[in-house]
Every structure is written in structure tokens, then in C-alpha cells.
Amino acid sequence: MTSQEQVLQRLFVHLGRLVRDKAAIHPDVDLVQELGLDSIEVMNMLMEIEDEFDISVPLNVLAEVRTPAQLAQAICGLLEAGE
């Protein structure tokens, strides 16, 4: 079983490759407003995450996600549902 903290740490790795200007990455940072990610970058990261965790994140779930913590929580929910 993967914990939310483990998922969050993996998200930070993926975000670290995308973030410009060395913006601070933390659980409650806004992916678009504060980190400056565009929709294509978010979708590319999501595809990497889906491959890594062998899940599929529905678009309606993604529409509600603004922060890494929220995304980690959604991923954990999908992982638990798949077990």
C-alpha cells in the first residue's frame, strides 16, 4: 500500500522537473497560480503519474485538484479503490 506521503514525494519529483524559476514546491502550493504550470504541463505530469502508479485519473477528479496535496489525496483514493 502506498501512503499519501509517498505519493506526495513522487509528485514533488515530477513537479521539480516542470517548475520554472525554482519556485517553492510544498503540499499546498497552487499548481497553476503559484507554480505557473499550464494545462499541457499538468496533463503530461498526470500521464507520468498514471503510468507510475498504474491508475487512470478521471478528468472530473482533476478539475477539482489545485494543489499537490489534493492530487496526492485523489491518487491515494484511486489506489485504494483499485485494491
Residue frames as a rotation matrix with the C-alpha (Angstrom) as fourth column:
MET 1
0.578 0.816 0.000 0.00
0.816 -0.578 0.000 0.00
0.000 0.000 -1.000 0.00
THR 2
-0.444 -0.699 0.561 1.28
0.702 -0.660 -0.267 3.45
0.557 0.275 0.784 -0.93
SER 3
-0.074 0.385 -0.920 0.82
0.867 -0.432 -0.251 6.23
-0.493 -0.816 -0.302 1.62
GLN 4
0.871 0.438 0.222 -0.28
0.491 -0.781 -0.386 9.74
0.005 0.446 -0.895 0.79
GLU 5
0.610 -0.721 -0.328 3.15
-0.339 -0.612 0.715 11.00
-0.716 -0.325 -0.617 1.90
GLN 6
-0.283 -0.715 0.639 4.88
0.352 0.542 0.763 8.63
-0.892 0.441 0.099 -0.54
VAL 7
0.270 0.475 0.838 2.63
0.959 -0.051 -0.280 9.78
-0.090 0.879 -0.469 -3.37
LEU 8
0.967 0.103 -0.234 3.29
0.118 -0.992 0.050 13.40
-0.226 -0.076 -0.971 -2.44
GLN 9
0.172 -0.979 -0.108 7.05
-0.184 -0.140 0.973 12.85
-0.968 -0.148 -0.204 -2.54
ARG 10
-0.335 -0.235 0.912 6.76
0.767 0.494 0.409 11.33
-0.547 0.837 0.015 -6.03
LEU 11
0.676 0.627 0.387 4.66
0.737 -0.583 -0.342 14.31
0.011 0.516 -0.856 -7.13
PHE 12
0.738 -0.468 -0.486 7.38
-0.158 -0.820 0.550 16.65
-0.656 -0.329 -0.679 -5.88
VAL 13
-0.299 -0.862 0.409 9.91
0.274 0.333 0.902 14.82
-0.914 0.382 0.137 -8.07
HIS 14
-0.079 0.353 0.932 7.71
0.993 0.114 0.041 15.25
-0.091 0.929 -0.360 -11.13
LEU 15
0.886 0.459 -0.060 6.96
0.457 -0.888 -0.039 18.88
-0.071 0.007 -0.997 -10.29
GLY 16
0.363 -0.836 -0.411 10.65
0.075 -0.413 0.907 19.63
-0.929 -0.360 -0.087 -9.77
ARG 17
-0.497 -0.534 0.684 11.25
0.685 0.243 0.687 18.89
-0.533 0.810 0.245 -13.43
LEU 18
0.045 0.656 0.753 8.48
0.955 -0.250 0.161 21.26
0.294 0.712 -0.638 -14.54
VAL 19
0.753 0.364 -0.548 8.75
0.581 -0.758 0.296 24.26
-0.307 -0.542 -0.782 -12.26
ARG 20
0.241 -0.636 0.733 10.50
0.584 -0.509 -0.633 27.31
0.775 0.581 0.248 -13.57
ASP 21
0.096 -0.271 0.958 12.38
-0.351 -0.910 -0.223 29.86
0.931 -0.315 -0.183 -11.50
LYS 22
-0.687 -0.466 -0.558 12.95
0.265 0.555 -0.789 27.43
0.677 -0.690 -0.257 -8.63
ALA 23
-0.042 0.775 0.630 9.56
-0.708 -0.469 0.529 28.21
0.705 -0.423 0.568 -7.09
ALA 24
-0.745 -0.199 0.637 8.98
-0.649 0.440 -0.621 26.60
-0.156 -0.876 -0.457 -3.70
ILE 25
-0.217 0.646 -0.732 7.18
-0.360 0.644 0.675 23.29
0.907 0.410 0.093 -4.02
HIS 26
-0.930 0.033 0.367 5.12
-0.346 0.259 -0.901 22.33
-0.125 -0.965 -0.230 -0.97
PRO 27
-0.757 0.618 0.212 1.88
0.601 0.786 -0.146 20.41
-0.256 0.017 -0.966 -0.39
ASP 28
0.146 0.929 -0.340 -0.42
0.703 -0.339 -0.625 23.44
-0.696 -0.148 -0.703 -0.54
VAL 29
-0.642 -0.407 -0.650 1.11
-0.151 -0.763 0.628 25.36
-0.752 0.501 0.429 -3.44
ASP 30
0.521 0.847 -0.107 -1.30
-0.212 0.007 -0.977 26.10
-0.827 0.532 0.183 -6.30
LEU 31
0.015 -0.553 0.833 -0.11
0.661 0.631 0.407 24.21
-0.751 0.544 0.375 -9.36
VAL 32
0.247 0.163 0.955 -1.27
0.928 -0.324 -0.184 26.83
0.280 0.932 -0.231 -11.85
GLN 33
0.913 0.255 0.319 -1.35
0.189 -0.956 0.224 30.13
0.362 -0.144 -0.921 -9.99
GLU 34
0.781 -0.615 0.109 1.85
-0.411 -0.373 0.832 29.80
-0.471 -0.694 -0.544 -7.94
LEU 35
0.030 -0.805 0.592 3.94
0.218 0.583 0.783 27.31
-0.976 0.105 0.193 -9.91
GLY 36
-0.064 -0.008 -0.998 2.88
-0.736 -0.675 0.053 28.64
-0.674 0.738 0.037 -13.30
LEU 37
-0.775 -0.170 0.609 2.13
0.176 0.868 0.465 25.27
-0.607 0.467 -0.642 -14.85
ASP 38
-0.460 0.666 -0.587 -0.02
-0.885 -0.393 0.248 25.32
-0.066 0.634 0.771 -17.95
SER 39
0.480 0.796 0.369 -2.66
-0.763 0.586 -0.273 22.74
-0.434 -0.150 0.888 -18.78
ILE 40
0.669 -0.299 -0.680 -0.35
-0.395 0.632 -0.666 20.78
0.629 0.715 0.305 -21.09
GLU 41
-0.448 -0.884 0.136 2.31
-0.554 0.155 -0.818 20.50
0.702 -0.442 -0.559 -18.39
VAL 42
-0.281 0.440 0.853 -0.27
-0.883 0.231 -0.410 19.35
-0.377 -0.868 0.324 -15.85
MET 43
0.769 0.624 -0.138 -1.63
-0.621 0.677 -0.396 16.74
-0.153 0.390 0.908 -18.28
ASN 44
0.295 -0.751 -0.590 1.88
-0.402 0.462 -0.790 15.47
0.867 0.471 -0.166 -19.14
MET 45
-0.654 -0.503 0.565 2.70
-0.701 0.124 -0.702 15.16
0.283 -0.855 -0.434 -15.44
LEU 46
0.122 0.806 0.579 -0.59
-0.872 0.366 -0.325 13.38
-0.474 -0.465 0.748 -14.87
MET 47
0.772 0.121 -0.624 0.18
-0.503 0.716 -0.484 10.85
0.388 0.688 0.614 -17.61
GLU 48
-0.276 -0.936 -0.217 3.55
-0.422 0.321 -0.848 10.13
0.863 -0.143 -0.484 -15.96
ILE 49
-0.583 0.138 0.801 1.83
-0.800 0.075 -0.595 9.70
-0.142 -0.988 0.066 -12.59
GLU 50
0.541 0.840 0.025 -0.81
-0.808 0.528 -0.263 7.41
-0.234 0.122 0.965 -14.09
ASP 51
0.483 -0.452 -0.750 1.92
-0.352 0.684 -0.639 5.24
0.802 0.573 0.171 -15.60
GLU 52
-0.549 -0.795 0.259 3.95
-0.528 0.090 -0.845 5.19
0.648 -0.600 -0.469 -12.39
PHE 53
-0.665 0.348 0.661 1.03
-0.629 0.216 -0.747 4.17
-0.403 -0.912 0.075 -10.17
ASP 54
-0.957 0.285 -0.048 -0.86
0.187 0.736 0.651 2.17
0.221 0.614 -0.758 -12.82
ILE 55
-0.299 0.888 -0.350 -4.07
0.574 -0.126 -0.809 4.17
-0.763 -0.443 -0.472 -12.39
SER 56
-0.502 0.242 0.830 -6.33
0.681 -0.482 0.552 6.35
0.533 0.842 0.077 -14.51
VAL 57
-0.715 0.225 -0.663 -7.33
0.402 -0.643 -0.652 9.72
-0.572 -0.732 0.369 -13.06
PRO 58
0.074 0.835 0.545 -10.77
0.996 -0.040 -0.074 10.80
-0.040 0.548 -0.835 -14.30
LEU 59
-0.543 -0.298 0.785 -10.96
0.504 -0.864 0.020 14.34
0.672 0.406 0.619 -15.66
ASN 60
0.489 0.776 0.399 -13.72
0.071 -0.491 0.868 15.25
0.869 -0.397 -0.295 -13.20
VAL 61
0.699 -0.350 -0.623 -11.30
0.705 0.191 0.683 14.47
-0.120 -0.917 0.381 -10.34
LEU 62
-0.342 -0.915 0.213 -8.56
0.939 -0.342 0.039 16.53
0.037 0.214 0.976 -11.96
ALA 63
-0.054 0.408 0.911 -10.91
0.384 -0.834 0.396 19.51
0.922 0.371 -0.112 -12.31
GLU 64
0.883 0.467 0.049 -11.16
0.104 -0.297 0.949 19.71
0.458 -0.833 -0.311 -8.50
VAL 65
0.473 -0.790 -0.391 -7.41
0.859 0.315 0.404 19.49
-0.196 -0.527 0.827 -7.84
ARG 66
0.926 -0.175 0.334 -5.42
-0.069 -0.949 -0.307 22.67
0.370 0.262 -0.891 -7.23
THR 67
0.371 -0.796 0.478 -2.51
-0.927 -0.293 0.232 21.56
-0.045 -0.529 -0.847 -5.03
PRO 68
-0.435 -0.600 -0.671 -0.08
-0.564 0.763 -0.316 18.64
0.702 0.241 -0.670 -4.80
ALA 69
-0.883 0.132 0.450 -1.74
-0.360 0.424 -0.831 17.59
-0.301 -0.896 -0.327 -1.52
GLN 70
0.119 0.992 -0.045 -5.15
-0.721 0.055 -0.690 17.41
-0.682 0.115 0.722 -3.20
LEU 71
0.291 -0.085 -0.953 -3.68
-0.856 0.421 -0.299 15.44
0.427 0.903 0.049 -6.11
ALA 72
-0.776 -0.617 -0.133 -1.95
-0.463 0.700 -0.544 13.02
0.429 -0.360 -0.829 -3.73
GLN 73
-0.567 0.652 0.504 -5.22
-0.462 0.255 -0.850 12.50
-0.682 -0.714 0.156 -1.87
ALA 74
0.429 0.746 -0.509 -7.05
-0.843 0.128 -0.522 11.80
-0.324 0.653 0.684 -5.14
ILE 75
-0.085 -0.559 -0.825 -4.36
-0.738 0.592 -0.325 9.35
0.669 0.581 -0.462 -6.25
CYS 76
-0.920 -0.246 0.306 -4.48
-0.392 0.594 -0.702 7.52
-0.009 -0.766 -0.643 -2.93
GLY 77
-0.106 0.963 0.248 -8.25
-0.637 0.126 -0.760 7.24
-0.763 -0.239 0.600 -3.24
LEU 78
0.507 0.242 -0.827 -7.87
-0.847 0.317 -0.426 5.71
0.159 0.917 0.366 -6.70
LEU 79
-0.503 -0.770 -0.392 -5.18
-0.610 0.638 -0.470 3.34
0.612 0.003 -0.791 -5.46
GLU 80
-0.781 0.262 0.567 -7.37
-0.434 0.425 -0.794 2.18
-0.450 -0.866 -0.218 -2.58
ALA 81
0.254 0.955 -0.156 -10.36
-0.761 0.097 -0.642 1.71
-0.598 0.282 0.751 -4.86
GLY 82
0.329 -0.205 -0.922 -8.25
-0.820 0.423 -0.386 -0.47
0.469 0.883 -0.029 -7.14
GLU 83
-0.711 -0.672 0.207 -7.06
-0.674 0.568 -0.472 -2.78
0.200 -0.475 -0.857 -4.37
